[in-house]
Amino acid sequence: MNYRPNYVLHGPHGQGQTLRQGLGTVVYIPARKNSTRVKDKNIALVGGLPLMAYTIRMALALDGVDHVFVDTDSREYAEIAREYGAEVPFLRDTFLATAKASLTDATTRFLDRLYEQGLCPPAKIITLLPTSPFRNVKLLRHLVAAMDTYTGVFAMLQSNVHLAHSHCRTRQGELFPLHELMLHEADQYDWAKIMGYFIGSHTKWRPTEERALYNNFLYWPLTNPIELVDVDTQEDLDLARRIVDAGLYDFGLELGAVA
């Protein structure tokens, strides 16, 4: 089936041109309005800029990125996102604008709606959460470039806790010993948590057809504690403001933040 594009993109590489050959590499920034703990945290001012502006401006500074999309259910958020250079082709469906909606569901629906607009799906998608404002442009460019080699590239938090001595809590509230999941008793399984600093993957990867790429992933441990700041509570937001006001983090470029 041939799809005709009916939406004019205004990305950093091709202003005002109707896209016909695919989206290339895109940055996806999810920014719903209904924050659970902090009202409108995604547009809360940090050093004179809305929180999500840090992520938008950093994304626009990356080489090899064709489009920077913000996915939001708010017209106000959409206007702010466009003001800082992002594209907002449509508003998010209301059923995906709640705390119960998963990032995977929101991303999948966003890509489906681009497809419904007549646009070819992107070859690569990079998710940057706006609640992780502290990113260094040099490292981000390195991670973007790594996507030419790896099937997926993920920033992560790594812990030295040994799973043989660890437990997790089930939905029923019971503790479950993780050593029961270990294949070999002597194996060391490190804790690792994917962070919203950078989540990149190839959208067309099919493991059944490209077995050579299986497990071909790069996991980049974040070692700077400031980069682990995830704005989820008022305390997190206050911490982010203090870091910016005191000039404690090097973004690697001028973001225009004014305390």
C-alpha positions in Angstrom: 0.0 0.0 0.0 1.3 3.5 -0.9 0.8 6.1 1.8 0.7 9.8 0.8 2.1 12.2 3.5 -0.5 14.9 4.5 1.5 16.5 7.2 4.2 19.1 6.6 7.2 18.7 9.0 9.3 21.6 10.1 12.4 19.7 11.5 15.9 21.0 11.8 16.8 19.3 8.5 14.3 20.3 5.9 12.1 23.3 6.9 8.6 23.1 5.6 9.2 20.0 3.4 6.7 17.3 3.1 8.3 14.0 4.1 8.2 11.1 1.6 11.2 9.0 2.3 10.7 8.2 6.0 11.5 10.0 9.3 15.1 8.9 9.7 16.2 9.3 13.3 13.8 11.0 15.7 13.8 12.1 19.3 10.6 11.4 21.2 9.9 13.5 24.3 6.8 12.4 26.2 5.3 15.3 28.3 1.8 14.7 29.5 0.1 17.4 31.6 -1.4 15.5 34.5 1.6 15.0 36.7 0.7 12.9 39.7 2.9 14.5 42.4 3.9 17.9 41.0 1.4 19.9 39.0 2.6 20.8 35.6 6.2 19.7 36.4 7.1 19.4 32.7 6.8 23.2 32.3 7.9 24.2 35.8 10.6 26.9 35.6 14.1 25.8 36.3 16.7 28.5 35.9 14.3 30.6 33.8 13.4 27.8 31.4 10.5 25.3 31.4 11.8 21.9 32.5 11.1 20.3 29.1 13.0 23.0 27.3 16.3 21.6 28.6 15.5 18.3 26.8 14.2 19.9 23.6 17.2 22.2 23.2 19.6 19.4 23.9 17.9 17.2 21.3 18.0 19.9 18.7 21.8 20.1 19.2 22.4 16.5 18.3 24.0 15.4 15.0 22.1 12.8 13.0 18.7 13.6 14.4 16.1 14.5 11.8 13.1 15.4 13.9 12.4 16.3 17.6 8.8 15.4 18.6 7.0 16.3 21.8 4.1 14.0 22.7 1.6 15.8 24.9 -2.1 16.0 25.7 -1.9 19.7 26.5 -2.4 22.6 24.0 -0.4 24.8 26.4 2.5 22.3 26.5 2.4 22.0 22.7 2.7 25.8 22.3 5.6 25.9 24.6 7.3 22.9 22.9 7.0 24.6 19.5 8.4 27.8 21.0 11.6 26.0 21.8 11.9 24.3 18.5 10.1 20.9 18.8 7.4 19.5 16.6 4.0 18.6 17.9 2.0 17.0 15.1 -1.0 16.2 17.2 -2.2 15.9 20.8 -1.9 12.7 22.7 -5.0 10.6 23.2 -6.7 11.2 26.6 -6.6 7.5 27.5 -2.8 7.6 27.4 -2.5 10.8 29.4 -2.8 9.2 32.8 -0.3 7.8 35.3 -1.4 4.3 34.4 -0.3 4.6 30.8 3.0 3.0 30.1 5.8 4.7 28.1 5.7 1.8 25.7 2.0 2.2 25.0 2.4 6.0 24.5 5.4 5.6 22.2 3.6 2.9 20.1 0.5 4.9 19.8 2.5 8.0 18.7 4.3 6.0 16.0 0.9 4.6 14.9 -0.5 8.0 14.5 2.4 9.2 12.5 1.8 6.2 10.2 -1.9 7.2 10.0 -0.8 10.7 8.9 0.8 9.0 5.9 4.4 9.2 7.3 6.8 6.3 7.1 8.0 5.1 10.5 11.4 6.3 11.8 14.4 4.0 11.4 15.6 4.9 14.8 13.8 6.4 17.8 15.5 8.1 20.8 13.4 8.7 23.9 14.5 11.5 26.2 12.4 12.0 29.3 11.9 15.7 30.1 12.2 14.9 33.8 15.9 14.2 33.3 17.2 17.7 32.5 20.9 17.1 33.2 22.5 15.8 30.0 25.9 16.6 28.5 25.8 17.2 24.7 29.1 15.4 24.1 28.0 12.2 25.7 24.6 12.4 24.0 26.3 12.8 20.6 28.4 9.7 21.4 25.3 7.7 22.2 23.6 8.8 19.1 26.6 7.8 17.0 26.7 4.4 18.8 23.3 3.6 17.3 25.0 3.1 13.9 26.7 0.1 15.5 24.3 -1.2 18.2 20.7 -2.4 17.9 19.8 -0.5 21.1 21.7 2.1 23.2 20.5 2.8 26.8 21.8 5.0 29.6 21.5 3.1 32.9 22.0 3.2 36.6 24.2 0.3 37.8 24.3 -1.0 41.3 26.9 -3.3 42.9 24.2 -5.2 44.9 24.7 -9.0 44.4 21.4 -10.7 43.4 22.3 -13.8 45.4 21.7 -11.7 48.5 18.7 -9.7 47.1 15.0 -9.9 47.1 12.1 -8.2 45.3 8.6 -7.5 46.5 5.7 -9.1 44.6 2.4 -7.4 43.8 1.0 -9.3 46.8 3.6 -7.7 49.0 5.7 -10.8 49.6 9.5 -10.8 49.3 10.9 -13.1 46.6 14.5 -14.2 46.7 16.1 -13.3 43.4 18.7 -16.1 43.6 16.0 -18.5 42.5 16.1 -16.8 39.1 19.8 -17.3 38.7 20.9 -19.9 36.1 24.1 -20.7 37.9 24.6 -20.2 41.6 28.1 -18.7 41.1 27.0 -16.1 38.5 27.0 -12.4 39.3 24.0 -10.6 38.0 24.3 -6.8 38.4 21.3 -4.6 39.1 20.7 -2.2 36.2 17.9 0.4 35.7 17.3 2.0 32.3 17.3 5.8 32.8 15.3 8.5 30.9 18.6 10.2 30.1 18.8 8.2 26.8 16.8 5.3 25.4 17.5 4.5 21.8 16.5 1.7 19.5 16.0 0.6 15.9 12.3 0.4 15.1 12.7 -2.1 12.3 14.8 -4.6 14.1 13.4 -8.1 13.8 15.4 -10.6 15.9 14.1 -13.6 14.0 15.6 -12.3 10.8 18.7 -10.6 12.1 20.0 -13.1 14.7 23.5 -11.6 14.4 22.2 -8.5 16.1 20.6 -10.3 19.0 21.8 -8.8 22.3 23.8 -6.3 20.4 23.1 -3.5 22.9 25.2 -0.8 24.5 24.4 0.0 28.1 26.1 3.2 29.3 26.4 3.5 33.1 25.8 7.1 34.3 28.4 7.9 36.9 27.7 11.6 37.6 25.1 11.8 40.4 23.6 15.0 39.0 22.7 13.1 35.8 20.6 10.7 37.9 18.3 13.5 39.0 14.8 12.5 37.9 12.2 15.2 38.7 9.3 13.3 40.2 8.6 15.1 43.4 8.7 18.7 44.6 12.0 17.9 46.4 13.5 16.7 43.1 12.3 19.9 41.4 13.8 22.1 44.1 17.1 20.2 43.8 17.2 20.7 40.0 16.7 24.4 40.6 19.5 24.6 43.1 21.9 22.8 40.8 21.1 25.2 37.9 21.2 28.3 40.0 24.6 27.3 41.4 26.0 26.4 38.0 27.0 22.9 39.3 26.4 21.1 36.0 28.1 21.4 32.6 25.6 20.8 29.8 28.3 21.3 27.1 26.4 24.0 25.4 24.5 27.2 26.2 20.9 26.4 26.8 19.8 30.0 27.5 18.9 29.3 31.1 18.9 32.4 33.2 18.6 32.1 37.0 
